[in-house]
């Protein structure tokens, strides 16, 4: 149990009460099933005199006087069931291939609980009314407490009482910086309006087509800037107080009251995602600075690879040495590969004489661990014809990656293997969900949802932290940082997740391809934190489990049933209360927010019939699936394994909830868990939570919480950007498009909606960007220009626009702390990605969503030399290289043509030429990292790129010299007459 309060009734949720002697009320002395006196009286009244759990009859004298007030002493239900059998089935090293569950489990632990829950509703309601009446008498009728001040009744020790109760504070940007920043934004918006007035009222008649194209592109760029700029209107910083968190929840001599956390690590192909990297991620989780009984690590192997399983066996064994070493000497980071690779003086600040000796021994053990891991990888390079077999001679269940049963293996745990010093270790669980032909598995989102269910059955921590397999814990106190927000009784009640920024190792200092994405994580995300919270970026995020289940935040207005035809998640129903009961039930099972209506705090808004339908087992099963154990766990806001289940059946139930057919005809992926419908499920999942009224928080500790380890070359970087952009296009074409989804409820703030709109429309900027990058070359080749002769006023207007752009960037750098180099790299890659990956994503997205065609742009791999950052400079041929290569060649050819034309025409042609050359160099300068990467090192440029470049240069040279379609008819006639005068 993860409960930190007094025991509560399993039926009505109220405290079970105490006897006159101070002991807790126990109805059944055989199994200690928690049930309060009021519910037990109702059971006796209805003629039910046997225990719901064990079936033994109740003692007739059990209904003696019980005090209505519960003891203030903290206790857990676990103390009342200490005589029950231990959970040996969970901690035993066991692989189960069962993918179905017996019907007896539902009969034994399902129906009686739900029937009793519905029958006891009236009794629960009457008790609430009595409590409310007593509270009203005791309070001053004129005094009202704001909702944000309703806090838990937590008594602080003297150390905590001396400090403030606040676990985190918001630090606004200094007024001098933010005010000037906002003034420049308004000034730039005004100048843009004047600029477009001038551009539209002064067309270029000699090049009307080019002028019209440029104006359309510029209007789109301005719209895109507004979407990106205004969500950064109120950026904030935050500061946490971990010491106050410890003072409140970790009192000396008492068990820790910190909330439990379930970690999710996802992997698919161990040959592409090295097992050693995954092992380092797992080891850094197990060695966290957090109570071991509050940490559980679930590793999802979606490829059902025996290599992943065997590598996790080795990882669990090495963790028995690594975890106590980390905690003994408080080392950072706690991923061994990255700790031992640090080029620092590890003797500094280490006063223990034994540290040097133990560090050398640990490094030797880690090198041996790496050798064993590499041997497993080498062995897995060639699959045997008969498939893989385990040590006991049985066939590996996952030999067919597309058709295999569900598998669960618990390596470490509370009663399992201990470390070398005899201390307990966090739980480590291997999970591979069932795969069968004919079922849609939804890739990473489906794997994460399977982990949500299996963790709810086994541990059911109230918070979930998901990491990619290549993102290790760089700050051992990262979870404590998040808990300063999530466990704060004021700040945390409406927080659905805490997002950490992504940081990376293995990238060169120049960051040529903007791999670090500093501008997004240090500027945009901090701006969103000042509105409704940052977007979810897929990793390094601590979720509130209740928010993943689709529940609404507790402080939001109560929600009534909606019409099933409602297209948004927040529209209140306007139907009369005199509806037919069947229609009421259909309205309650609306399409957009099925799960949120099951928030227990909202049930008071319904009449008796509606409540009985909403709280019935049938409605929950249609939403969460056919598992009574899992359904009951969803109602436990503070986590913990439900007491109504037999511990020996948990593994069997966990296998059941990861079966491939479990999600059929449920709300998984629609309203619950990670949302399906896009390959960027992270954006969609966070968006749905914000639409329900939740807010998120951005946490930026001084020491980065998590770090990724992946040097990305140009080709791989473009494919990564292509995937993100394709996901945005899919969301744009889906019913969850932020342009209209959830507009009527008002729970999504308009600046937050503007930010989400920006996340889905930015790929479409590629179309005007490609056109605008082509215009300078066309102007140079044709001798025309998109801007008429400028007057003094127009010159001042253009100058003011450029100055406002520069000032906006400079002031943004001041409050964010981002360097000029990072800002410039971001600007360069915005152009590179826009004319390549984003362009392909738009066409691929429309083909996939409208025509059902899935186009893949494959990349061929090459080996890199054993040099630092060597992999960054490899260019792998891909179709994405064609558009930027074409633009580079076109503009370079245009520059040559422009200079040659100016030399032929004389001095008067040089003035107009400089304006055209400026725009051409603007394109080349932004594409310079691409050009540098294309040239590569040591003649590594792919042959196909060279051939493509020569072909394009030849074609456009011929078009300019011979065909030249931009020459007017009059000029053509003149040329013909001149040619007749030549004596051939």
N, C-alpha and C positions, 0 to 999 in steps of 0.2 A: 504494500500500500504506500501511496505517495501522499496520503492525507496528513495534514499537520494540525487539524482541528479535532474537536471531540467527535466520537463515533456518531454516524448518522444512520437513520432508518433506511434500509434497503428498499422500502416500499414508497414512502412519502418524501424522503429526503430530509426530514427534520431530525434534530438531535434525539438520541434514544432515551435520555434522562438517566437519573441516578436513584438508587435506593436510599432510605434514611441513613444507612450506615456509610454512605459515600461511595459505594461500589456502583459500577455501571449496570443498568438493567439488562439482563440476559434472558431471552425467552426460551431458547432451547439450550439445555446444558450438554447436549450431545455434540452439536456442531457449532454452537455459539452464533447462529444466524442473527445478524443485527436487525432488530425490528422494535419499534417503539411500543409503548403501552397502548396508545390510542389505536394503532393499526391492529394490535393483537386483540383488543376488545372487539373490534369490528370483525375480525376473523372468527372469534368465538360466537358473535351474534349471528353470523351467516352459517354457522354449523361446521366451520373448518377448524379442526383442533389438532392438525398435524403440521409438522415443520415443512416449509416449502423446499428446504434444501435436502435434508436427510430423510424425511418421511416419518420420523419418530413422533409419537404423540407428545403434546405439550403437558407440563405439570399443571394440575388444576389450581395449585396455590401460587402460581407464578404472578398472578395479578394482584399482588399486595400493593400497599401505598407506595407510589413512586413520586419523587419530587419533580416538579415541573421545571425547575431550574437545573441546568447541567453544571457539572463541575468546571471550574476554570482551568483545572490542570489539563495539560495537553496529553493526548493519548491517541492511539491508533487502533483500528479494528484488528490489526494484526496481533495485538496482545490478547485478544479474546479467542483467537483461533490458533494459538501457538501449539495446541495439541493435535492439530490436523496433520495429515501426512505432508512431508516436505516435497518441494517441487523437484523431485529428482528427475522427472521425465524431461524437464526443460534443460537442465544443466548437463545431462548425460550426453556424451558424444554419440550422436545418432543421426543417421540420414534416413528420412522417410520418403517414400515415393507415393504415399497415399494422396490422391487428388480429389477425393470425395469425402463426405462426412455422413455418419449414420444419422438416420432420422430420429433415433432415440435421444440424441443430444438436444435437439430442439424440443422434444416432448418433455424431457426432464428439467431443462433449465430455461426454456423459453416461455411457453404459454402460461404457466401458473404465475410467473412474475408479471407478465403484461396484464393478465386478468386482474390480479391483485392491485396493480398500479391504477387501473381504471376504476375499480370498485372503491378505492380509498381516496378518490379525488375530493369528494364532498367533505370527508373528514379533514383532509389537509387544508381545504379552503376555510373551514370553520376555525381551525386553530390559528390560521394566519390573521383572520379577522380579530380574534381575541388578543393576539399579540399587538396588532395595530392599535386596538382600543386602549390597551395599557400604555403603549408608547405615547399616544396622543394625550392622555391624562398627565403623564409625567412631564411633557414638554410645555414650553410656553406657547400658547396658541398664536402669538404674533411673530414668533421667531421662526424663520424658515432657513433651512440649511441648503446651500446650493448643491446641485448634483455632483459637481466636481470635488466637493469636500466630503463625500461619503467614503470613508476609509475603513479598512479592516481594523478591528480592535486588537492591535498588536502591542503588547507591553514591552517597552524597551528597557534594557539594562542601563545602569548609570552612565556608562561610556556613551551609549547611543543617545540617551536623553540629553546629555550635555550638548551634543551637536544637533543640527537641524535634522528634520525627518526627510528632507529632500535627498533623493538618490541621484538626481541629475538636474542640471539647469540648462536653460537656453541662453546662449551668449549671442546677442544680436550684433550685426556688423556695425562698427562705429558710424555715428550719424554723418560725420564729415565725408566718409567714403561713400555710403549708400545714397545720400542725398544728391551729391554731385553725379553719381552714376545714373540715378533716375532722371535728373535734369537733362543729361546728355541723350538718354534714350528718347525722351519727349522731343528734344531738339532735332534728333535724327529723324524721328517720325514726321515732324513738320517739314523738314527739308525734303524728305522723300515725296511728300504730297506736292510741294512746289516743283520738284524735279519732274514728276510724272505729268504735271500740268504743262510744263514746258515741252516735254517730249511728245505728248499727244497733239499739242497745238502747233507743232513745228515739224511736220513730216518732211522727208527727203524725197522729192518728186523724182529725181533721177535714179533712185534706188529704193523705190517704194516697198518692194518685197522684202529687201534686207532690213529696212527700217521697221516695218511692221513685225517681222520676226524678232528683232532685238527688243522692241517695246514689250511684246508678249512675254519674252524670257525675263526681262527686268521686273515686270509686275509679279511674276511667279517667285522670283528671288526675294522680292520685298515681302510677299506673303509668307514665304518660308522663314524669313528673318523674324517676322512678328511672332510666328508660332514658337520659334526657338528662344526669342529674347524675353518675352513678357513672363513666362513661368519662372524666370530668374529675378523677378521684381523684389522678392523679400527673402534673400538668402540668410541662413542662420548657421551658427556653430553650436555644438553641444559639449557639455563637460559632465563626466560621470564621477561618482564617489564610491569606489569599490570598498573602501574601508568602512563606510557607513552600511553598505550592504552586508558585510561580514558581521558588523556589530549588531545588526538587527536579526539576522537569520542564522548566525553561527555562534551561539552563546556557549561559553566554556562549560564543559561538563554535561552538555545536552546534545542530543542528536541534531545534525544539521537540518534546517528547515528550508534550505534552498530547493527550488523546483527542479525536478528531474528533466533531463534532455535526452531525446533520441536522435542520434546522428545517422544520416543517410549518406552513403557513398555509392555512386553508380559507376559501373564499368560494363563494357560490352565485349570487346575483342582484346584479349591480353597481348596479342601480337602487335597491335597498333597502340595500345595503351599499356606500356611496360608494367609488369607486375611489381617491379621494384619501386616504381613511383607510387602505385596504389598502396603498397606496403608502408611506405613512408607517411602517406596520408593517414592510414589507420593507426600507425604507431603514435603519431602526433596527437590523435584524438584520445587514445587510451592513456596517454601521459598528461592529460590536461590538469591544470590546477583547479580541480573541482572534486567534490566528494565522489568516491568510486561507485557508491551505490546509487548515485544519481545519473550515471552516464551509461548509455547503451549504444553500441555501434553496429549498425546494420549495413552489410555490404551486399549490394544487388549485382548479381552476375547475370546479365540479360543474354549472354551468349552461352550459358550453361557449359562453360569450358572447365575441363578438369584441371588445366593449368592454373586457373584462378582459384580453384578450391585448394589445390596443393600449396600454392603460394601463401594462401591465408593460414594454412596449417603451420607453415614455417614462421609466418608473422606472429601468430599467437604464441609460439614457443619462444621466439626472441623477445616478445613483449614482457615475458616474465623477468628478464634481466634489465631491459631498457627502461621500463616504467619506474622502478624504484631508484635507478640511477638518476633519472631526470628530476624526480621529486626531492631526492636527497640533496642535490647540489643546485637546484632551481635553474637549470640551464635553459637557454633560449637560442634558437627554436628547438622544438622537441621532435623534429623529424631528423633522424640520424644522418641521412645523406647530406642535408644542408647544414647541419650543425658541424659535422667534421670537415666540411669544405670551407668554413669561414676562415678568412685570412686575418685573424686577430690573435692577440696574446691571451690564450685561454688561462694563463696563470694569474692574470690580473683579478684582483678582488676575491681570490679563492684562498681562504685561510686554512682550510682543512688540509693537513699534511697528506692524508690518504687520497686526495683528489687526483693528483698526477698519476699515481699508480692505477687507480680505478679507471681513469679516463683511457689510459693506454690499453688496459685489459678490455674495456668496452669497445674501443676502436678495433681491436683485434677480433673480438666476437662479431662485430658488424661486418668486417671484411669476410669472415667465414660465412656469415649469413648471406652476403651478396654472392659468394661463390655458389652456394646451394640454390639460390634463386636463379642465377644465370644458367646453372645446370638444368633446372626445370624448363627454362625457356628453350634451351638448345634441344632438349628432348622432345619438346612439343612442336618443333619445326616440321616434323613429318608424322602425320597421323597414321597409325597402323591400319591395315586393311580391315581387320576384324573389329576396330574401334578400341577405345581406351578401356583398361580394366583397373579396378581398385586393388589395394593391397590384399584384400581377402579373396581375390580371384573373381569377384562378381563384375559384371559389365557396368561401366559408368552410365548412369541413367541419361546423361545429356549428350550421348554420342550423336544423336540427331538433334541439331540445334533448333529445328523447326517443329519437332514433335517429341516432347519429353514431359514427364510429370514434374510437379513442383517439388523442390528440395529445400530443406532447412537443416542447418547444422549449427549448434551452439558450441562454440569453442571455449569461451571463458564466461565466467558468471560468478554470482555471489557465493554459490556453494560448489563451484567447479575448481579449476586449477588456480593455484595461488602463485604469487611471484616468489622469487628466490629467498625473500626475507619473511615469507609466510603471511603476507598481507593479501587482502582481497583485491581483485582486479575488476575493471569494468566489464560488462557483458559484451561479447563479440559474437555476432550472428551472421552466418552465410545464408543468403536467400537467392534462390533461382526460381522465378515464377513458372507456372506451367505454360507450355506452348503446344498448340494443336493446329493443324491445317484448317483453314476456313474461318479462323477467328482473327479479328483486328486487334493487334496488341499495342498500338499507339506508341511505340518506341519508348523514349525516355519518360514521357509523361505517364504512360501506363506502368512502367517500372516503379516510378515514385509513388503512384497510387497503391501499388501492391505493397510497398514498404509501409505506407501509412496504415494499412489494415493489419499486416502481420505484427507491426510494432504495437498497435493498439491491443492486440490479443495477448502479447507476451509481456509488455512492460507498461504501455499506455502512459508515457510521459506527457505532461501538459504542453511541452514545447518540442519542436522539431528543428534541427539544423541540418540543411543539406549542403553537401560539397561535391564538386566534381572530383574524379579520382586523381587528378593532377594538382589539386589545391590542398596544400597541407596547412596545419594550424601553425602560424608563425608567432602568435602571441598566446601563451598558455592561459591568460586571464580573459580571453576573448568572450567566453560564455558569461563570465561575471559582468563584463561590460554590457552585454545585452540584457542581463537580468536587472541591471539598474533601471532599465526602462520597463521591462515586461512585468517585474514584480513590484513596481511602484504602485501602491493602491490608488493613486490619483492619475498619474500619467499613463499607466499601463493598461487601464481597463478597456480602452478603445484601440489599442495597438494590435494590429494583426501580424506584423512582422517587423524585425529590425534588420536592415540591410547594411552590410559592410562593403566598403569599396574593394575592387579587385586590384591586386598588385601582382607584379610578375618578376621572376628571376630570368636570367639567361638572355637578356636583351641588351644590345650595345648601347652606349651612352647617347649616341645621336638619335636612336629610336627612329630610324629612317621611315618606317611604315606605320608610325603611330600605334604600335602594339599596346603601349601602356594605356592609351585612351585617357590621358590625364584630364583633358578639358571636360569630358563627360562626367568623370567620377568626382572631380574637385570643383567644378563650376555648376553644371546642370543639376546634379543630384543634390547639392547643397541648396540650390534654389528651390527645388521641389520640396525639400524638407521644411521649408518655411510656409508651404501651402497645406497639402494633405499627406505629404510623405513621398519618398523616392519610389521609383518603379522597381519591380523585382527583376534582377538581372540573371537569375538562374543558378547562382551558387553563392556561398557565404551569407546565407540568410537564415535567421532564427524565426520560425513560424509559431504562432499560437495554434495549437491543434484544433481548437473550437472554430477558429476562422476558416481552416481548411475544410471543415465539415459543412460550411455554408451558413453557419449561424450569424445573426446580426450582432453588432456590438451592443453591450448592455445599456448604454446611455442614450441610444437613439430612440426616436418615437416608435411606439408600438405599431406593428404592421398588421393590417387586416387582410383577409384572403382577397386575392385578386382574380380578375377574370382570366381564363386560360388563353384568351386572345390578346392579352396585353403583350406588347412588344418590348417593354422595358422592365427593368428589375425593380423599379421604385414607384410604380403607379398605384395609388390607392384605389380600392374598389368603391364604386358608386352604386352598387346594387342594393336593393332593399333587403332588410332582414327577414322579410316574409317569404323568402325563396323556398322552393321545395328542398327537403333535406338532401336529396341526391345531387341537386345542383350546387348546394353549399359545399358538399364534399368535392365536387369537381373543381369548383373555384379554388378551394384550398390546395388542391393538387395542381396549381398553376405551373406553367412551363418554365418561367424565368427564375423563380426563387423558391423551389420546393423545400430546400433544407432549412431556410431561414425561419419558416413558420413554426419549426419545432423548437425554437428557443423557449425554454421553460418559462422565462420571464414574460413572454408574450401570451401565454395561455389564458391569462385572466380576461382577455378581450373576447373570448368566445363563449357561447352558451354551452350547456351541458352536452348537447348532441355533438356539436363541433369538436369539443374537447375530447370526447370519447373516440371520435374518428381520428383526430390528429395524433392522439397518444396511443392508438392501437398498434398492435404488432404489425398488422398488415401494412399500414401506411409507412411505417419505418422500414419495413422490408422492401417496399417498392422504391424507397429512396436509397437506403444503405446496403441492401442485399440480404440474402438469406443466411444470416448468422446472428443468433440471439446474443451470443457473447460479445460480438463486435458492436451490435446495436446498443447494448447496455453500457458499453465503455464510452460511447459517444456522449452519454448524459453525465459523465463524471468530469466536471469542469476542472477539478484539481488533479485529475489523472488517477492512476492506480488501477490494478486489475480488479474487475468486478468480483464481489464476494459470492455471487450466486453460481459461480462455475467451479468445477472440480479441477484443481491444478493439473492432475494427470491427463486431462483431455486437452490442454492448451496447445500442445504441438499438433495434435490432430485438427483442432480448429484453425490453427495458423496455416496448415496445409490447405484447408478448405478455402480460406479467404484469398489465396493466391492462385486459385484455379482459373483457367482461361475463360470459363463461362460465368464467373461470379458477377461480373459487371453487366451482364445482359439484362436489359429492361430495368436498369437502375439509373440514378442520377450521377454516377461516377463519370468524371470528365465533362459533364454538362454544367452542374452546379456545385459539385463536391470534388475536393482534391485538386490536383493539377488539371487544368482545362484542356480538352482536346480541340482540334480544329486548326492548329497551326504548328509549324516546326519550332517556332519561338513560343513555346507554351508558358515561358516565364512572364512575358509581357501580359498575356491573356489572363493568367492566374491572378496577378497583382491587380489588374484592371477590374476584374470581377469583385475582388474584395473591397476596393475603393468605392465601387458603385453601391455596395451594401452599406456604406457609411463608415467603414473602418479607416484608420489612418496608419501610416507606417512611419518609421523613424530611421534616420541615417546616422550611423555610429562610425566615427573616424578616430579611433584611439591613436595616440602618438606612435606606438609601435604597431605596424600593420597587423591586423588580426589574421588574415589568411594570404597566402601567396601561391600563385600558379607557376608552373615550371614548364615553359614551352617556347623556345625560340621559333618564331614564325617567319619564313621567307616570303617573298613577294607573292608567289603563286598561292601558297597556302593561306596567306592573309586575305587575298582576294576571294578565295573560296569561303573563308569564314564570314567575310562581309556579305557575300552572296547569300549565304544561308540566313543571316539575320534579316537582310532586306526581303528575301522571299517570304519569310514568316510575316513580316509587316504587310506585304501585299495580300497574303492570305487573310489576315485579320481585316484588312480594308474591304475585302470582297465577302466577308462573312456577316452573320447577323450580329456579331459583337463589335461592329465598327464603332469607334468612339464618336463618330459624327452624329449618331442618333441613339445609340444604346444607352439606356438609363437616363434619358434627358428629363423625364417628367418628375422624377422623385426628388431632385435637388440635393441628393447626398454627395454627388461628385462636384467639387468646386469648379468654377468655370476656368480658372487658370490651370487647374489639374487636368481638366478635359482638353484644354489647349495643348498641354504637354503630351497627352496620349495621342491626340490627333497628329502631332508632329512626329511621333514614333511610327505612325503608319503611312504618312504621305511623303516622307523624305525620299523614298526610292523614286518617286515620280519626278523629283527634281532632276533626275538624270536626263530626261528628254530635253528640257530647255537648256541644260548645261552642255550637252553635246552640240546642240544647235549654236549656242553662244560661243563655244570654243572653236567652232568651224567658221564663224563669221569673219574673224581677222584674216584668215587665209583667203577667203573669197574676196574680201575687200582689196587685198593686195594683188590678187590675180586679175581682178576686173577694173581696178582703178577707181572704184566707187567707195562710198563711206556711209555709215549708218547715222552719222551726226551731221547736221548742217553747219554752215559757218557760224561760229559762236559770236554773240554780242558780248559786251562787257558784263551785262547782267547775267547772261547765261554762263559766262566764265566763272563769275562769283558763285553761282549756284552749284556748278560742278566742283569747284574748289571746296565749298562748304560741305558737300556730300562726302568727299574724301576725308576731310578733317574730322567730321563726325564719326566716320567709321573707325578712324585711328583712335579718337578719344574714347569711344566705347570699349575698344579692346584694351587700351591702357588702364582705364578705370576698373575694368573687369579683372585685370591682372592684380591690381592693388588689393581688392578685397578677397580674392581667391588665393593669392600666393603662387599662382601658376607662372611658369617662366615664359619668356617671349618665344624661346625655341619650341616649347611644347605647343604653344598657340599656333605657331607657324607650321609645325609638322601636322597639326590637326587640320589646318586650312589646306595644306597640300594634299593630304590623303582624302579630304572631302572631295576634291576634284578628281583624284585618281580613282577612288572607289565609285564616284558618281558616274564617270564616263565608261566604267567597265562593269563591276559587279552589280551596281544598282540598275543599270540599263538592262542587263540580262535578267535580273530578278523580276522586273516589270513584265517583260515578255513571257518569261517562264511562268510567272504567277497567273497571268491571264490564260495561258495555254492549259495550265493545270486545273484552275478553278472553273473555267468556262468550257473548255473542250475535253477535259479529262486526260490531257497528255502530260506526261512527266518527263521532262528533258533533263538529262544529267550531263554536266560538264566535268569530264574526268581529268585527272592529273596523273602524269607518269612520274615515278619516283626516281631519284638519282642519289647516289651515295655522296656524302660530304667528306672532305678531308678532315683529319683530326686536328682542327684548328679552333681556337676560341671564336665563337660566333660565326664559324665557317658556314653553318647551315643557313644563316641569314642571307648569304650572298648567292645562293643557288637559284637559278631561274629554271623552273619546270614549265614546259610548254603547256598552255591551256588556252582555250578559246577566249577567255577573258582578256588576254593580252592584245587582241586584235584592235578593239576600238581606241584605246589610248595610243597604241603604236601608230595607227592611222592619223590621229589628230596631231601627233608630234611631227610626222613626215609632212603632212599638209601644211602646217604652219611654217616649218623650216623651208619648204619649197616656196611658200608665199613670200617669206622674207627675202630669199634670193631673187625672186621675180620682182619684188618691189624695188630693191636696190638697182637692179639692172634697168628697170623701166625709168627710174629717176635719173640714172646716168645718161640715158638716151634723150630725155625730155629737157634736161637742163636744170638751172638753179631754181626756177619757180615750182618744180615738182617736189622739192625736198621738204617744204613746209607741211603739206598734207601727208607726206610719207611718214613723218615721225609719229603722228597720231595712230596710224595703222600699225606701225612697228611696235608701239607701246602695247597695244592689245595683243599682238602676236607673242611678244615676249612674256606678257602676263600668263598666257597659256603654257608656254614652254617652261617658265619658272615654276609653275605649280606642278607640272608633270616631270620636273627634274629628278626627283627621287625614283620615279618609274624609269626614266631614261638611264639613270646611273645603275639601277638594278638590272635593267635590260642588258647593259654592256657587260655587267658581271666582272668577275676576276679571272685572269689567266685564260682569256678567250673562251669563256664558258657559255657565251650567248648561243642559244639553240639555233641550228641551221635553218629551221623553218621560219624563225623570226627574221633572219637576214634576207631570205628569199622573199618573204612578205614585204619587207621594207623596200627592197629593190623594185618589186612589182608595183607597189603603190607610187613610188617616186616616178617611175617611168610613165605610169598611166596619167597622173596629174600633171606631169610636165607636158605630155602630149595634148591634154585637154587645154592647158593654158596657151601653148604655142600654136597649135594647129586648129583645134576645133573651136575653142573659145566661144561658148554659147552666149556670153554676156555682151558681146559686141552688137550694137544696134544695126538695123537694116541699112540705115543711111551710111554708116561707116563701111559696111560691107560693099555697097555700091561704089563708094569712093575708092576703096582698095582695088576693086575690079577695073575701074577706069584707069587707075594708075598703072596697073599691070599691063594694060593694052598698049601703053606708050613705050613699054620696054621692048627693045629689039632682042628677041631670043636668038 
